[in-house]
Amino acid sequence: MTLRTDRRGSVALLAAVLAPALVMTLALAVEVTSWSVASLELQRVADVAAWAGAMRYAAAGDAQSATGSAAQLADLNRVTHSAARNWNAAGRITSDDMISAQIISGVRRPGGDAVQVTVMRSIPKVLTGVFPSSVAAVTVTATAVAEIGALGPQPCITALGQGVDGITTGTDLSVVGTANLTAHGCSLRSNDGVSQTGGGNISMDGVYAGGAISGGGICCDLHANSGQIPDPYAGYAPLQNALAALSPGTGSALSVKPSATQSVSPGTFSTWDIKGTVDLAPGTYYVNGSITIGSQAVLQGTGVTILTSGAITVTGGATLALSAPLKGAATGVAGVLFGSRSSTSVTLLGNSTSPMSGLIYMPNAALKFAGTAGLTADACLEVVASTVTLVGTSDLAAKCSNYDTLSWGSLPGPAKVTLVQ
């Protein structure tokens, strides 16, 4: 046997020994490349879903609808899930075993909102299935965050007037006499003009009006002729569905005389006439008529939502120690303290030493208002009405994350949505 023959035999033997390793290495390279391609494809799905969810949230302000839309879009792009999809109101998250869409705090603007989408895809091993392993598939994950841009500060008071009608020749928000308005971290928004007369003052993070701004006691950042915004809660199902349950004229009357004290549970009432003290249990109160609260009356309760189809008259000097249901509460409408779609007049003059917390929503009413949110770290008191006249000292705030109220800006939208992660 010659040296050449021996060398050929050695090479053949070496090739035979190394062939399985070479094949396995090639298989691994091909499979890992396919995983990388799948990861890039999945990232595009996460990006599009997060952007779509953020656009939905910017337009409607409904966390469940926004996260549900994001999850559905991921599903349509072949992110297959086997578990049922669930909505968690407390965490503002829609999820299943492969898709998670959540409303989170902004990345660039921590005070704003963003939609975070995480998607997963299970990829069966094909070429690398020959490797010893108990795992038959590889799970690829991608996450994207789309942030909703600012449209000015969150308003504490929103005066809608007749809505977005282009007419800005009147005054939707007035501060009269010696009334003083202070708002912490929020703005004042009127779809028409803003007027301050007398010796009062307005101190906020900005005053935005569709028309003119007049008065010498208005502090700081003024934005006249800045367009009109729609009712931010017009499409908010939890509140609108609750208001639709009102049935004028039905229910029993509640009457509490001076010096009397009564504990009341949630239910349906025809009218309220309160001159004494009423303790409200947590939940929703449907008043299918007028609400009258006398000057010496005390109305107090935690986690309550009061909805009415009639006029509201709260006389100055009355004590309103009320707070709306917190986010995720089992009863009431989260964040909503008072709600009505009636166009009747409303006078809501609470005692300046008794704080209220939550949203006062009366988009069709002419509201005469004086109230305070107090000065706690989580103070929250927001007002949405057709017109607002401030007649006393008011102290409002928009630190409402615990109440799950909606976020919207002082300027017309739509808000800009940007992928940030």
Secondary structure, DSSP 8 states (H G I E B T S, - for coil): --HHHHHHHHHHHHHHHHHHHHHHHHHHHHHHHHHHHHHHHHHHHHHHHHHHHHHHHHHH--HHHHHHHHHHHHHHTT----S--EEETTTTEEE-SSEEEEEEE-SSSTTSEEEEEEEEEEEE-SGGGGS--S--EEEEEEEEEEEE---SS-EEEEE-TTSS-S--SSEEEEE-TT-EEEEES-EEEESSEEEE-SS-EEESS-EEESS-EE-TTB-S-EE-S------TTTT-HHHHHHHHT--TT-SEEEEE-TT-EEEE-SEEEEEEEESSEEEE-SEEEEESS-EEE-TT-EEEEESEEEEESS-EEEEEEEEEEEE---TT-SSS-TTEEEE----S-EEEEE-TTS-EEEEEEEEEEEEEEE-B--S-TT-EEEEEEEEEEE-S-EEEEE--GGGT-----SS-S---EEE--
